[in-house]
Amino acid sequence: MYNRDLLAKMITKFGVEKTTEFAEMASFMHGVLYEEAMKKGPDHFTEHDFERDWWKNTFEQLKTETHV
């Protein structure tokens, strides 16, 4: 499932305010996981940087659109 699909389901189930909060937390979580992976070396494969950035951008967009 793509993030965009997951986001739509989360908004339907939990509402925009809680989903906005989740997006901020998910971005933080993936940032921490990315930093830990990079400590193992730059060749360590990770998608956490993509996930961190995607959820951060989504958080910023939802926050701007809904003024949460």
MARSE-693677 format. One line per 2 residues: for each residue x, y, z of C-alpha. Coordinates in Angstrom, 3 decimals, always signed. Each point is the difference from the previous one (the first is absolute). Layout:
BEGIN
X:Y:Z | ...
This chain:
BEGIN
+0.000:+0.000:+0.000 | +1.315:+3.421:-0.895
+0.275:+2.772:+2.601 | -2.627:+2.089:-1.799
-2.521:-2.881:+0.286 | +0.862:-0.517:+3.658
-0.385:+3.722:+0.629 | -3.499:+0.014:-1.515
-1.077:-2.954:+2.162 | +1.431:+1.624:+3.114
-1.796:+3.284:-0.657 | -3.268:-1.899:-0.467
+0.428:-2.003:+3.198 | +1.727:+2.469:+2.327
-0.678:+3.428:-1.491 | +2.377:+2.637:-1.285
+1.217:+1.275:+3.386 | +1.181:-3.383:+1.287
+1.428:-0.931:-3.391 | +1.946:+3.263:-0.080
+1.448:-0.821:+3.401 | +0.844:-3.520:-1.184
+1.782:+1.379:-3.067 | +2.231:+2.126:+2.234
+0.778:-2.985:+2.240 | +0.619:-2.339:-2.950
+2.450:+2.488:-1.483 | +1.834:+0.240:+3.313
+0.066:-3.800:+0.377 | +1.421:-0.553:-3.470
+2.565:+2.729:+0.614 | +1.241:-1.805:+3.105
+0.050:-3.349:-1.822 | +1.860:+1.562:-2.927
+2.668:+1.473:+2.277 | +0.474:-3.375:+1.695
+0.294:-1.761:-3.365 | +2.594:+2.499:-1.198
+2.122:-0.726:+3.078 | +0.444:-3.474:-1.502
+1.485:+1.603:-3.094 | -1.156:+1.914:-3.076
-0.390:-3.248:-1.957 | -2.650:-1.238:+2.403
-3.200:-0.039:-2.070 | -2.905:+1.886:+1.512
-3.230:+1.605:-1.126 | -0.314:+1.945:+3.219
+1.250:+3.219:-1.587 | -2.751:-0.209:-2.637
-2.631:-0.845:+2.626 | +1.251:+2.782:+2.311
-0.240:+2.575:-2.769 | -3.340:-1.251:-1.344
-1.698:+0.136:+3.406 | +1.603:+3.356:+0.850
-1.255:+1.502:-3.263 | -3.439:-1.510:+0.617
-0.037:+1.416:+3.526 | +0.893:+3.468:-1.296
-2.641:-0.214:-2.736 | -2.764:-1.179:+2.359
+0.975:+2.615:+2.586 | -0.160:+2.762:-2.608
-3.282:-1.190:-1.534 | -1.816:-0.561:+3.277
+1.728:+2.529:+2.269 | +0.520:-2.749:+2.614
